[in-house]
């Protein structure tokens, strides 16, 4: 009978410890998700052009030159938000997270995002598309624009919640299997005595 009591205490510990660890992780994870905002004023209607580039990349240099060439005509409509990814691991990780959230699969630089449009690489063929995207986004109210950087924390939070719920289901299954096996062992021992 002492063995059965010890077994029940161990099973209770197996149930309580993982859930308390998951609760601690959830609390710590929420504190760690502090995002920096770009700090643009509400009066600034310019469209954000997210520009992931590599220092020394010739295609990135072409894109930068082109953006400089349209600055006089379009400069009041857009602002470049520049991320160098070859020498900055945080920016490289951000590019990976953004492309994954967008299901783009960005495999190189430059990687340009305007609203809900993106371009991987740069060619003259993209110039008209980019200008059209800038114009289309500029016509929208700033509060109604699609901005992946503002949505990214929500997307990542959803993925973490899905992952946590999957982990909890797996944990419950493991506990039930271990409990069932232990119960079977106890019952088998009772029959042999």
C-alpha positions in Angstrom: 0.0 0.0 0.0 2.9 2.3 0.7 4.1 1.8 -2.9 0.8 2.8 -4.3 0.8 6.0 -2.2 4.4 6.7 -3.3 3.4 6.1 -6.9 0.4 8.5 -6.6 2.7 11.2 -5.1 5.2 10.7 -8.0 2.4 11.0 -10.6 1.1 14.2 -9.0 4.7 15.6 -9.1 5.0 14.6 -12.8 1.7 16.5 -13.4 2.5 19.6 -11.4 6.1 20.3 -12.3 5.8 20.6 -16.1 2.8 22.9 -15.9 4.6 25.2 -13.4 7.6 25.3 -15.8 5.3 26.2 -18.7 3.6 28.9 -16.6 7.1 30.4 -15.8 8.1 30.3 -19.4 4.9 32.1 -20.4 5.4 34.8 -17.9 9.0 35.4 -18.8 8.2 35.3 -22.5 5.7 38.1 -22.2 8.2 40.3 -20.5 10.8 39.7 -23.1 8.6 40.8 -26.0 9.4 44.4 -26.0 9.4 45.9 -29.5 10.8 49.3 -30.5 8.6 51.5 -32.6 9.9 53.7 -35.3 8.5 56.8 -33.6 6.9 58.4 -36.7 4.4 61.1 -36.0 0.8 60.7 -37.0 1.2 63.7 -39.3 3.9 61.8 -41.3 2.0 60.2 -44.1 5.1 58.8 -45.8 5.1 55.2 -46.7 7.6 53.0 -45.0 9.9 51.1 -47.5 11.6 48.3 -45.6 14.9 47.8 -47.3 17.0 44.7 -46.2 20.4 45.0 -47.8 24.0 43.7 -47.6 27.0 46.0 -47.5 28.9 45.5 -50.7 26.0 43.9 -52.6 25.9 45.3 -56.1 22.1 44.8 -56.5 21.5 46.6 -53.2 23.7 49.5 -54.5 21.6 49.6 -57.6 18.4 49.8 -55.6 19.9 52.5 -53.3 21.0 54.6 -56.4 17.5 54.2 -57.8 15.8 55.3 -54.6 18.1 58.3 -54.5 17.2 59.1 -58.1 13.5 59.3 -57.3 14.0 61.2 -54.1 13.2 64.6 -55.6 9.9 63.5 -57.1 8.8 60.8 -54.5 10.8 61.7 -51.4 7.7 63.3 -49.7 5.8 60.0 -50.2 8.2 57.4 -48.8 10.9 56.8 -46.2 13.5 54.1 -46.3 13.8 51.9 -43.2 17.2 50.4 -43.8 18.5 47.1 -42.4 22.0 45.9 -43.2 21.9 42.1 -42.8 25.3 40.8 -43.8 27.2 42.3 -40.8 24.3 42.6 -38.4 22.9 39.3 -37.1 19.9 40.9 -35.5 18.9 42.4 -38.8 19.5 39.1 -40.6 17.2 37.4 -38.1 14.6 40.1 -38.5 14.7 39.6 -42.3 14.2 35.8 -41.8 11.3 36.4 -39.4 9.6 38.9 -41.7 10.0 36.7 -44.8 8.7 33.7 -42.9 5.7 35.7 -41.6 5.0 36.9 -45.2 5.6 33.4 -46.6 8.0 35.0 -49.0 11.1 32.9 -48.6 13.5 35.7 -49.1 16.7 34.1 -50.2 18.9 37.1 -50.6 19.2 40.8 -50.7 18.0 43.3 -51.5 14.6 42.4 -49.9 12.2 45.3 -50.3 8.8 45.5 -48.6 6.1 48.2 -49.2 2.7 47.6 -47.7 1.7 44.0 -48.6 4.1 43.9 -51.6 7.7 42.6 -51.6 10.5 42.2 -54.0 13.5 39.9 -53.6 16.4 41.3 -55.6 16.3 44.4 -57.7 15.9 44.9 -61.4 14.7 47.7 -63.7 11.5 45.7 -64.1 10.7 46.3 -60.4 10.9 50.1 -60.6 7.4 50.7 -61.9 5.9 48.2 -59.5 7.7 49.8 -56.6 6.5 53.3 -57.6 2.9 52.0 -58.0 3.1 50.4 -54.5 4.4 53.6 -53.0 1.5 55.6 -54.6 -1.1 53.0 -53.6 0.0 52.9 -50.0 0.4 56.7 -49.9 -3.3 57.1 -50.9 -4.4 55.0 -47.9 -4.8 56.4 -44.4 -1.6 55.7 -42.4 -3.7 53.8 -39.8 -5.1 51.4 -42.4 -1.9 50.5 -44.1 -0.5 47.0 -43.9 2.8 47.2 -41.9 4.5 43.9 -41.4 6.7 45.3 -38.6 3.6 46.3 -36.6 2.0 42.9 -37.3 5.1 40.8 -36.6 4.8 40.7 -32.8 1.2 39.5 -33.2 2.1 36.8 -35.8 5.0 35.6 -33.6 2.7 35.5 -30.5 0.2 33.4 -32.4 2.9 30.9 -33.5 4.2 30.7 -29.9 0.6 30.1 -28.6 0.1 27.3 -31.2 3.4 25.8 -30.2 2.6 26.0 -26.5 -0.8 24.3 -27.0 0.9 21.6 -29.0 3.5 21.1 -26.3 0.8 20.8 -23.6 -1.1 18.2 -25.6 2.1 16.2 -26.1 2.9 16.4 -22.4 -0.6 15.3 -21.4 -0.3 12.3 -23.8 3.0 11.3 -22.3 1.7 11.6 -18.8 -1.3 9.4 -19.6 0.9 6.8 -21.3 3.3 6.8 -18.3 0.4 6.6 -15.9 -1.3 3.8 -17.9 1.9 1.8 -17.9 2.5 2.4 -14.2 -1.1 1.4 -13.4 -0.6 -1.8 -15.5 2.6 -2.6 -13.6 0.8 -2.2 -10.3 -2.1 -4.3 -11.4 0.2 -7.0 -12.7 2.1 -7.1 -9.4 -1.1 -7.4 -7.4 -2.1 -10.5 -9.5 1.3 -12.2 -8.9 1.0 -11.7 -5.1 
